[in-house]
């Protein structure tokens, strides 16, 4: 007799396919599913003053407190429709001067602030701190950086960046979409989280601010800082998913086959991008095959029943060379052959082993 968790997993996996594109979106956790079902039972508008509206408001505020506790966040939480809306709110309404963003940020950051000054990164993916130290010497700048890069898995040294920004009375905005649920939210003035990156539902996220005074009100809901009725079932699902992440997001033994593949990759002329990174994470791996384009690899893996990607889901459909890898000055021939493999809360060691088998079969000369 399958357990409830096993039955749930069977519903969210398509046949026997292997899903290794968690950086794009993750399957819904059973805890989030159950919490959303509760939310749908309390469907009233949380802004309504009557009894059912007040009940919905009570659940919403309880979820807000749970999100704060799960993230270890001492400031305020503004619920949004996801990371893109949170980024737009922060970059368009922050009470700050010049907008500065790194060249390897997610598309939603660059699109929300198209006129922002671009901050270069080094070859290892780390923000150029010398350049940043000069750039922040202006009236209260807002600096946006990713905690974990969505294409390479590289982690920025947020503590060092925060010291440089805060020394000039600036505001640091950290995109934690790929880090929340896995790593602590770092010391910053503003942060972004997205529920569907850690097993919560699509269509809900949050903007974290140390103090509401850091933002200009936009009018509407969420204490006047965001327009639109709150997605209460989604918020409950996000809170439950965050709590389910726990201290260990994924058993470290799941990563072992990938660590073994790294040596094979190097021996046949491939490129293990983690070798170049300043602080690689185990959840997102960028791997270049020596003999096949990334586009062809994605197709071949799909035919083998394995979902991987060519980079960020918001830009991979263009089939162009990754601008993140270009910013890191990765050789064009390597960048063109690089795929992203990303693991999540329900990835198994057997699935990772199968990926490694297929990768080697495609990469080895015939």
Long-range contacts (C-beta under 8 A, 24 or more apart in sequence): 4-30, 5-30, 8-33, 9-346, 16-305, 17-305, 17-306, 17-307, 18-305, 18-306, 18-307, 18-351, 18-354, 18-355, 19-307, 19-344, 19-347, 20-306, 20-307, 20-308, 20-341, 20-342, 20-343, 20-347, 20-351, 20-352, 20-355, 21-307, 21-308, 21-309, 21-313, 21-340, 21-342, 22-197, 22-283, 22-342, 22-343, 22-344, 22-345, 22-347, 23-150, 23-151, 23-178, 23-197, 23-283, 23-284, 23-309, 23-312, 23-313, 23-340, 23-342, 24-309, 24-312, 24-313, 24-342, 25-196, 25-197, 25-202, 25-313, 26-196, 26-197, 26-198, 26-199, 26-200, 26-344, 26-345, 27-199, 27-344, 27-345, 27-346, 28-199, 28-200, 28-201, 28-237, 28-241, 29-199, 29-200, 29-240, 29-241, 29-244, 29-345, 31-199, 31-240, 31-241, 31-243, 31-244, 32-195, 32-199, 32-200, 32-201, 32-237, 32-238, 32-240, 32-241, 32-244, 33-237, 34-240, 35-233, 35-236, 35-237, 35-239, 35-240, 36-201, 36-233, 36-234, 36-236, 36-237, 37-233, 38-233, 38-236, 39-232, 39-233, 39-234, 39-235, 39-236, 39-237, 40-233, 42-232, 43-232, 45-229, 46-229, 46-230, 46-232, 47-221, 47-229, 56-232, 59-232, 59-236, 60-230, 60-232, 60-235, 63-232, 63-235, 63-236, 63-238, 63-239, 64-235, 66-239, 66-242, 66-243, 67-206, 67-235, 67-238, 67-239, 67-242, 70-239, 70-242, 70-243, 70-245, 71-180, 71-184, 71-185, 71-193, 71-208, 71-242, 72-184, 72-185, 73-185, 73-191, 73-208, 74-210, 75-208, 75-209, 75-210, 75-211, 76-208, 76-209, 76-210, 76-211, 76-212, 77-206, 77-207, 77-208, 78-206, 78-207, 78-208, 78-209, 78-222, 78-223, 78-225, 78-226, 79-204, 79-205, 79-206, 79-222, 79-226, 79-230, 79-231, 79-235, 80-204, 80-205, 80-206, 80-207, 80-226, 81-203, 81-204, 81-205, 81-228, 81-231, 82-194, 82-195, 82-196, 82-202, 82-203, 82-204, 82-205, 83-108, 83-175, 83-177, 83-192, 83-193, 83-194, 83-197, 83-205, 84-108, 84-111, 84-112, 85-205, 85-226, 86-192, 86-193, 86-194, 86-205, 86-206, 86-207, 87-112, 87-144, 87-175, 87-192, 88-112, 89-207, 89-215, 89-218, 89-225, 89-226, 90-142, 90-144, 90-173, 90-190, 90-192, 90-207, 90-215, 91-116, 91-142, 91-144, 91-173, 93-215, 93-216, 93-217, 93-218, 93-225, 94-142, 94-171, 94-173, 94-190, 94-214, 94-215, 94-216, 95-171, 95-213, 95-214, 95-215, 95-216, 96-140, 96-141, 96-142, 96-170, 96-171, 96-214, 97-138, 97-139, 97-140, 97-141, 97-142, 98-138, 98-139, 98-141, 98-142, 99-141, 99-142, 99-144, 100-132, 100-135, 100-136, 100-141, 100-142, 100-143, 100-144, 101-143, 101-144, 101-145, 102-127, 102-144, 102-145, 102-146, 102-156, 103-323, 103-327, 104-146, 104-149, 104-151, 104-152, 104-323, 104-324, 104-327, 104-328, 105-144, 105-145, 105-146, 105-175, 106-146, 106-150, 106-175, 106-177, 106-312, 106-314, 107-312, 107-314, 107-315, 108-314, 109-144, 109-146, 109-175, 113-144, 116-144, 119-143, 120-327, 121-327, 121-328, 122-278, 122-328, 123-276, 123-328, 123-329, 124-154, 124-276, 124-277, 124-278, 124-328, 125-149, 125-152, 125-154, 125-276, 125-277, 125-278, 125-328, 126-154, 126-156, 126-157, 126-278, 126-279, 127-156, 127-157, 127-161, 129-157, 129-160, 129-161, 129-164, 132-161, 132-164, 132-165, 133-164, 136-164, 136-165, 136-167, 136-168, 136-170, 137-168, 138-168, 140-168, 140-169, 140-170, 140-171, 141-165, 141-168, 141-170, 141-171, 142-170, 142-171, 142-173, 143-170, 143-171, 143-172, 143-173, 144-173, 144-174, 144-175, 145-172, 145-173, 145-174, 145-175, 146-174, 146-175, 146-177, 146-178, 147-174, 147-175, 147-176, 147-178, 147-179, 147-183, 147-186, 148-176, 148-178, 148-179, 148-182, 148-183, 148-281, 148-283, 148-284, 149-178, 149-284, 149-324, 150-177, 150-178, 150-284, 150-312, 151-284, 151-286, 151-311, 151-312, 151-322, 151-324, 151-325, 151-340, 152-273, 152-277, 152-280, 152-284, 152-286, 152-324, 152-325, 152-328, 152-340, 153-178, 153-274, 153-277, 153-280, 153-281, 153-282, 153-283, 153-284, 153-285, 153-286, 153-342, 154-277, 154-278, 154-279, 154-280, 154-281, 155-179, 155-183, 155-278, 155-279, 155-280, 155-281, 156-279, 157-278, 157-279, 158-186, 158-187, 158-188, 159-186, 159-187, 162-186, 162-187, 162-188, 171-214, 177-205, 178-283, 178-284, 180-242, 181-241, 181-242, 181-245, 181-249, 182-245, 182-249, 182-281, 182-283, 189-214, 190-214, 195-234, 195-237, 195-238, 195-241, 198-241, 198-242, 198-245, 198-249, 198-345, 199-241, 199-244, 199-245, 199-344, 199-345, 200-234, 200-237, 200-238, 200-240, 200-241, 200-242, 201-233, 201-234, 201-237, 201-238, 201-241, 203-231, 203-234, 204-231, 204-234, 204-235, 204-237, 204-238, 205-238, 206-238, 244-345, 245-345, 249-283, 249-345, 250-283, 250-343, 250-344, 250-345, 250-347, 251-349, 252-282, 253-349, 254-343, 254-347, 254-348, 254-349, 254-352, 255-282, 255-343, 255-352, 256-349, 257-349, 257-352, 257-353, 257-355, 257-356, 258-282, 258-285, 258-341, 258-352, 258-356, 260-356, 261-287, 261-356, 261-359, 261-360, 264-356, 264-360, 265-359, 265-363, 268-363, 268-364, 268-365, 270-363, 271-334, 271-337, 271-338, 273-330, 273-338, 276-328, 276-330, 282-343, 283-342, 283-343, 283-344, 284-340, 284-341, 284-342, 284-343, 285-340, 285-341, 285-342, 286-325, 286-338, 286-339, 286-340, 286-341, 287-338, 287-339, 287-341, 287-359, 288-334, 288-335, 288-337, 288-338, 288-339, 289-337, 289-339, 289-359, 289-362, 289-363, 290-337, 290-363, 291-337, 291-363, 291-365, 292-337, 292-362, 292-363, 293-336, 293-337, 294-336, 294-337, 294-338, 294-339, 295-319, 297-337, 297-339, 297-362, 298-339, 300-358, 300-362, 301-339, 301-355, 301-358, 301-362, 304-358, 306-354, 306-355, 306-358, 308-339, 308-340, 308-341, 308-355, 309-339, 309-340, 309-342, 310-338, 310-339, 310-340, 311-338, 311-340
